[in-house]
Amino acid sequence: AKNALAHALQSSRHDCDLLREQFEEEQEAKAELQRSLSKANGEVSQWRTKYETDAIQRTEELEEAKKKLAQRLQDAEEQVEAVNSKCASLEKTKQRLQAEVEDLMVDVERANGAATALDKKQRNFDK
């Protein structure tokens, strides 16, 4: 019985040693996994920060471009308005000048008619 008890004790110690060794290996594996997880979380955080920063910067650039385009559009609209106003003014001037030309043509025809009549009288007078 004493021999069996000694054998059982030795077997139990051996099992205990194996379990301790297995436990230590599991602890090392767990620590390694925790290091990997921590590293991965750090990388995720870095990438998130980078992309958020890039997104903010890009958004700011797009907003600035949008403001510039809005200003260019407003400038172009003002130029179109100024050109249209100038065209309307020139059109009025053209119509006024055309009316003056027509009046002058009537005056020229009248003057030509009067000159022809005077010329006729002069010829008749000379006879």
C-alpha positions in Angstrom: 0.0 0.0 0.0 2.9 2.3 0.8 4.4 1.6 -2.5 1.1 2.2 -4.3 0.7 5.5 -2.4 4.2 6.5 -3.3 3.5 5.7 -6.9 0.2 7.6 -6.8 2.1 10.6 -5.2 4.8 10.5 -7.9 2.1 10.3 -10.6 0.2 13.2 -9.1 3.4 15.2 -8.9 4.2 14.4 -12.5 0.6 15.4 -13.5 1.0 18.6 -11.5 4.3 19.4 -13.3 2.7 18.7 -16.7 -0.3 20.9 -15.8 2.0 23.7 -14.5 4.1 23.5 -17.7 0.9 23.6 -19.8 -0.4 26.5 -17.7 2.8 28.5 -18.2 2.7 27.8 -22.0 -0.9 29.0 -22.0 0.0 32.1 -20.0 2.8 32.9 -22.6 0.4 32.3 -25.5 -2.2 34.6 -23.8 0.5 37.3 -23.2 1.6 37.0 -26.8 -2.0 37.3 -28.1 -2.5 40.3 -25.8 0.6 42.0 -27.2 -0.6 41.3 -30.8 -4.1 42.7 -29.9 -2.6 45.8 -28.3 -0.3 46.3 -31.4 -3.3 45.8 -33.8 -5.4 48.3 -31.7 -2.6 50.8 -31.9 -2.3 50.4 -35.7 -6.1 50.7 -36.1 -6.0 53.9 -34.0 -3.1 55.3 -36.1 -4.9 54.5 -39.3 -8.2 56.0 -38.0 -6.4 59.2 -37.0 -4.7 59.4 -40.3 -7.8 58.9 -42.4 -9.9 61.3 -40.2 -7.2 63.9 -40.5 -7.0 63.4 -44.3 -10.8 63.6 -44.5 -10.9 66.8 -42.6 -8.1 68.3 -44.7 -9.8 67.2 -47.9 -13.1 68.6 -46.8 -11.5 71.9 -46.0 -9.8 71.9 -49.5 -13.2 71.1 -51.1 -14.9 73.9 -49.1 -12.2 76.4 -50.2 -12.6 75.3 -53.9 -16.3 75.6 -53.6 -15.9 79.2 -52.2 -13.6 80.1 -55.1 -16.0 78.7 -57.7 -18.9 80.5 -56.1 -16.9 83.8 -56.3 -15.9 83.1 -59.9 -19.5 82.4 -60.7 -20.7 85.6 -59.1 -17.9 87.6 -60.9 -19.0 86.0 -64.2 -22.7 86.8 -63.5 -21.8 90.4 -62.8 -19.7 90.6 -66.0 -22.7 89.2 -68.0 -25.0 91.8 -66.4 -22.5 94.6 -67.2 -22.2 93.4 -70.8 -26.0 93.1 -71.2 -26.4 96.6 -69.8 -23.7 97.9 -72.2 -25.5 96.1 -75.1 -28.8 97.7 -74.2 -27.2 101.1 -74.0 -25.5 100.6 -77.4 -28.8 99.4 -78.9 -30.5 102.6 -77.7 -27.7 104.7 -79.1 -27.9 102.8 -82.4 -31.7 103.4 -82.7 -31.2 107.1 -81.9 -28.5 107.4 -84.5 -30.7 105.5 -87.1 -33.5 108.0 -86.4 -31.1 110.9 -86.8 -29.8 109.4 -90.1 -33.4 109.0 -91.4 -34.2 112.7 -90.4 -30.9 113.8 -92.2 -31.9 111.8 -95.3 -35.2 113.6 -95.4 -33.4 116.9 -95.0 -31.0 115.9 -97.8 -33.9 114.9 -100.1 -35.6 118.2 -99.3 -32.4 120.2 -100.0 -31.8 118.2 -103.2 -35.4 119.0 -104.3 -34.9 122.7 -103.4 -31.5 122.8 -105.3 -33.1 121.2 -108.3 -36.0 123.7 -108.2 -33.5 126.6 -107.9 -31.4 125.2 -110.7 -34.4 125.0 -112.9 -35.4 128.6 -112.1 -31.8 129.7 -112.8 -31.9 128.0 -116.2 -35.3 129.5 -117.0 -34.0 132.9 -115.9 -30.9 132.6 -118.0 -33.0 131.9 -121.2 
